[in-house]
Amino acid sequence: MIYADNFCKNCDTPTAQKFRGLAGHTHNCHPYPWCKITSLDFSTKRMIFNCSDATERRQTSILDNYGVRWSILNILASWLPATKCALDFMHNIFLGVISHLFMQVLFSGYMFSGAGSANSQKQRFEDLINSILWPSHVTRLPKNMGENQSLKKADEWHCLLHFTPMLLWWSWKDQNDAIPDAKPLLPHNTKHTPTHSRNYKALYSAILLLCNAVRVLALPKISMAQARIGQEFYTLFCCRLISLNVHLITNHHMGMHYVDMIKLFGPVYGWWLFGFERFNGMLEKVNHNGHNGRQMELTLLQNWILNEGRTRGSMMTQLAIH
């Protein structure tokens, strides 16, 4: 007999919600396992176990009305989602919060004027991005980033944030090399009028808080005092966005729980999903016939062992024996 426990399950948010036995993180009833924020007051634990042997139609009804679903992990006596589920920093911050900042606030807010042609804010923004020597593992950012081009990889958003203070200063600075306390004019072909503040100085101040928060929270070695400092920077960033009338998304709220995550699992550097996503990319390149019945899983496992076994002779030996 083997006794085991699930110490830390980490994956992207939609998958994590399924493991926890919850509806999607935008559901009104039970969106998060770490706090009691909710729109309705239901007996969710009872409904979770009602799902275990309910019909498919009943399961759908419970999911829609109560925001919970059956998860096989519920049979574990020690399964407590609030203490066993990590909030992935890569998806939440880099692909969520930082992407939202650039795409929905800066680019959609027309914060880079094209007036002045070669010396315009937009041109200075793109020229500086193109002149940066990016790390070899990061794809060079699109030359037309100022044209509302989204980045696909979290590492690209990660690297972009490192240069953001310099990048925005270079793009927005006035003749005195200062960030102006003003807002840019809207272009003539504006498709929509932004409702949030477009003040350069106010936005720059808020963005510096985010840069500091990410810098501290993503440290490879971190104390709880540093974690609380990083969380405070992040909280101030979110509060500043609210004061600027920027619409916050679910990722902003989820990011309020990193002190608890770090206390449970250690530095985010040790459990964020960069490594896992890279492994997924390797497995996606494996040729297989798509058959079920464990054939696909066996093909992926053999390929994984063969690739890893090139540097680990014992694994190759065990594979040959079996």
C-alpha positions in Angstrom: 0.0 0.0 0.0 1.3 3.4 -1.0 0.4 6.7 0.9 0.8 9.9 -1.1 -0.3 13.5 -1.1 -0.7 16.3 -3.6 1.6 19.0 -2.4 1.4 21.6 -5.2 -0.6 21.5 -8.4 0.3 24.2 -10.8 -1.1 24.9 -14.3 -2.8 27.7 -16.2 -6.0 29.1 -14.7 -8.7 27.4 -16.8 -7.1 24.0 -16.2 -6.6 24.8 -12.5 -10.3 25.6 -12.1 -11.2 22.2 -13.4 -8.8 20.4 -11.0 -10.3 22.4 -8.1 -13.8 21.4 -9.1 -14.8 25.0 -9.9 -16.3 26.8 -12.9 -14.3 29.3 -14.8 -12.6 32.1 -12.9 -15.1 34.6 -14.4 -18.1 32.8 -12.8 -20.2 35.0 -10.5 -20.6 32.4 -7.8 -17.3 30.9 -6.8 -14.4 32.3 -8.9 -11.4 31.8 -6.6 -10.3 29.2 -4.0 -8.1 31.6 -2.0 -10.7 34.1 -0.7 -14.4 34.3 0.0 -15.2 36.8 -2.7 -18.5 35.8 -4.3 -21.7 37.2 -5.7 -24.1 34.5 -4.3 -24.2 32.5 -1.1 -24.6 28.8 -1.9 -23.6 25.5 -0.2 -20.9 24.8 -2.8 -19.3 21.9 -1.0 -22.5 19.9 -0.9 -23.2 20.6 -4.6 -19.7 19.4 -5.5 -20.3 15.9 -4.2 -23.8 15.9 -5.7 -22.0 16.2 -9.1 -20.1 12.9 -8.5 -23.0 10.6 -9.5 -25.3 13.1 -11.2 -26.5 12.9 -14.8 -24.7 15.0 -17.3 -27.6 17.3 -17.5 -27.7 17.7 -13.7 -23.9 18.3 -13.7 -24.3 21.1 -16.2 -27.1 22.7 -14.2 -25.0 22.6 -11.0 -22.1 24.1 -12.8 -24.2 26.9 -14.2 -26.0 27.7 -10.9 -23.4 27.0 -8.3 -20.1 27.4 -10.1 -18.7 24.0 -9.0 -18.0 20.6 -10.7 -16.8 17.2 -9.5 -13.1 16.7 -9.4 -11.5 13.3 -8.8 -9.1 15.1 -6.3 -12.0 15.5 -4.0 -11.6 11.9 -2.8 -8.2 12.9 -1.2 -8.8 13.5 2.5 -6.1 16.3 2.5 -7.3 18.0 -0.8 -7.6 21.7 0.1 -7.5 23.8 -3.1 -6.7 27.0 -1.3 -3.5 25.5 0.1 -2.6 23.0 -2.7 -3.2 25.1 -5.9 -0.6 27.6 -7.0 -1.4 30.8 -9.0 0.9 30.7 -12.0 2.9 33.9 -12.2 3.7 33.4 -15.9 0.1 33.3 -17.1 -1.3 35.7 -14.5 1.2 38.5 -14.7 3.1 38.3 -18.0 0.2 37.0 -20.3 -2.5 38.7 -18.2 -1.7 41.9 -16.4 1.2 43.1 -18.5 -0.5 42.2 -21.8 -3.6 44.1 -20.6 -1.5 47.1 -19.8 0.0 47.4 -23.2 -2.9 46.2 -25.3 -5.9 47.7 -23.5 -4.4 50.8 -21.8 -1.4 52.0 -23.9 -2.1 50.9 -27.5 -5.9 51.0 -27.4 -5.6 54.3 -25.5 -3.6 55.9 -28.4 -0.7 56.7 -26.1 1.9 56.8 -28.9 1.2 59.7 -31.2 2.4 59.5 -34.8 2.7 63.2 -35.2 6.2 64.4 -36.1 6.9 61.5 -38.5 10.5 60.4 -37.9 10.6 62.0 -34.4 7.1 60.9 -33.3 6.4 59.0 -30.1 5.4 56.0 -32.1 8.6 56.0 -34.2 10.8 56.5 -31.1 9.0 53.6 -29.4 9.6 51.3 -32.4 13.1 52.4 -33.0 14.2 51.7 -29.4 12.6 48.2 -29.5 14.4 47.4 -32.7 17.7 48.6 -31.3 17.6 46.4 -28.1 19.7 43.3 -28.1 17.2 40.8 -27.0 18.4 37.5 -25.3 19.0 34.6 -27.7 16.0 32.7 -26.4 13.6 35.6 -27.0 12.2 36.2 -30.4 12.8 39.8 -31.6 9.6 41.8 -30.9 7.6 42.9 -33.9 8.8 46.0 -35.6 5.3 47.4 -35.6 4.6 47.0 -31.9 3.1 50.4 -32.0 0.4 49.1 -34.3 -1.4 47.2 -31.6 0.5 44.0 -32.2 0.1 41.4 -29.4 3.0 39.2 -28.3 2.4 35.5 -28.2 5.0 34.4 -25.6 5.1 35.2 -21.9 8.9 35.6 -22.1 8.5 38.4 -24.6 6.2 40.3 -22.3 8.7 39.5 -19.4 11.6 41.0 -21.3 9.5 43.9 -22.5 8.7 44.9 -19.0 12.4 45.1 -18.1 12.8 47.9 -20.6 9.4 49.5 -20.1 10.5 52.5 -17.9 13.2 53.5 -20.3 11.0 52.7 -23.3 8.1 54.9 -22.2 10.4 57.7 -21.1 12.2 57.8 -24.4 8.8 57.7 -26.3 7.0 60.3 -24.1 9.7 62.7 -23.0 9.3 66.4 -23.8 12.0 68.9 -24.8 13.2 69.0 -21.2 13.6 65.2 -21.1 10.7 64.9 -18.6 7.5 63.0 -18.7 4.8 65.7 -19.4 1.8 66.2 -17.2 -0.5 66.1 -20.2 -2.3 63.7 -22.5 -1.8 63.1 -26.3 -4.3 64.2 -28.9 -6.5 61.6 -30.3 -5.9 60.7 -33.9 -8.4 61.7 -36.5 -9.2 58.1 -37.4 -10.0 57.1 -33.8 -12.4 54.1 -33.8 -13.3 54.6 -30.1 -12.8 57.2 -27.4 -10.8 55.8 -24.4 -12.6 56.3 -21.1 -9.6 56.0 -18.9 -7.1 58.8 -18.1 -4.5 59.3 -20.7 -2.2 61.5 -18.7 1.4 60.6 -19.4 2.7 61.3 -15.9 0.0 59.5 -14.1 0.2 56.4 -16.2 4.0 56.3 -16.0 3.9 56.6 -12.2 1.5 53.6 -12.1 3.6 51.5 -14.5 6.7 52.0 -12.4 4.8 50.4 -9.5 4.1 47.4 -11.6 7.7 47.1 -12.7 8.9 47.2 -9.1 6.3 44.7 -8.1 7.3 42.2 -10.8 11.0 42.8 -10.1 10.5 41.9 -6.4 7.9 39.1 -6.6 9.9 37.2 -9.3 13.2 37.1 -7.3 14.9 33.7 -7.4 15.4 34.1 -3.6 12.9 36.0 -1.6 12.0 36.6 2.0 8.5 37.1 3.3 9.3 40.7 4.0 10.3 41.2 0.4 7.2 39.3 -0.8 5.0 41.7 1.2 6.9 44.7 -0.3 6.3 43.3 -3.8 2.6 42.7 -3.0 2.3 46.3 -1.7 3.8 47.6 -5.0 1.3 45.5 -7.0 -1.7 46.6 -4.8 -0.7 50.3 -5.3 -0.5 49.7 -9.0 -4.0 48.3 -9.1 -5.4 51.1 -6.9 -3.7 53.6 -9.2 -5.3 52.1 -12.2 -8.7 52.3 -10.5 -8.1 56.0 -9.8 -7.3 56.5 -13.5 -10.6 54.8 -14.4 -8.8 51.8 -16.0 -11.1 48.7 -16.2 -9.5 45.9 -14.2 -9.8 42.3 -15.2 -9.9 39.0 -13.2 -6.1 38.7 -13.5 -5.6 41.9 -11.4 -7.6 40.5 -8.5 -5.9 37.1 -8.7 -2.5 38.8 -8.4 -3.4 40.0 -4.9 -2.6 36.5 -3.4 1.1 36.1 -4.1 2.2 36.6 -0.5 0.1 33.5 0.3 1.5 31.6 -2.7 5.1 32.4 -1.8 4.5 31.4 1.8 3.1 28.0 0.7 5.4 27.2 -2.2 8.5 29.4 -2.0 9.8 31.8 -4.7 7.6 31.9 -7.9 10.9 31.3 -9.8 10.7 27.7 -8.6 7.2 26.8 -9.7 6.1 29.1 -12.5 5.3 27.4 -15.7 8.0 28.4 -18.1 9.7 25.0 -17.9 6.4 23.1 -18.2 5.4 25.1 -21.3 8.7 24.4 -22.9 8.2 20.7 -22.3 4.7 20.9 -23.8 6.2 22.5 -26.9 8.7 19.6 -27.2 5.9 17.0 -26.8 3.8 18.8 -29.4 6.5 18.1 -32.0 6.3 14.3 -31.5 4.7 12.4 -34.4 2.0 10.0 -33.3 -1.0 8.4 -34.9 -3.6 10.0 -32.6 -4.9 6.6 -31.4 -6.3 6.5 -27.8 -6.1 3.5 -25.5 -2.8 4.7 -24.0 -1.0 4.4 -27.4 -0.5 8.1 -27.7 0.6 8.4 -24.1 3.1 5.6 -24.6 4.5 7.2 -27.7 5.0 10.5 -25.9 6.6 8.8 -22.9 9.0 6.8 -25.0 10.0 9.9 -27.0 10.6 11.8 -23.8 12.7 9.1 -22.3 14.8 8.6 -25.5 15.5 12.4 -25.7 16.4 12.6 -22.0 18.3 9.3 -22.1 20.9 10.7 -24.4 22.5 12.2 -21.4 21.3 9.6 -18.9 22.6 6.1 -19.7 20.6 4.4 -16.9 17.3 5.4 -18.5 18.4 4.1 -21.9 19.3 0.8 -20.2 16.0 0.5 -18.4 14.2 1.2 -21.7 16.1 -1.5 -23.5 15.4 -4.0 -20.8 11.6 -3.4 -21.0 
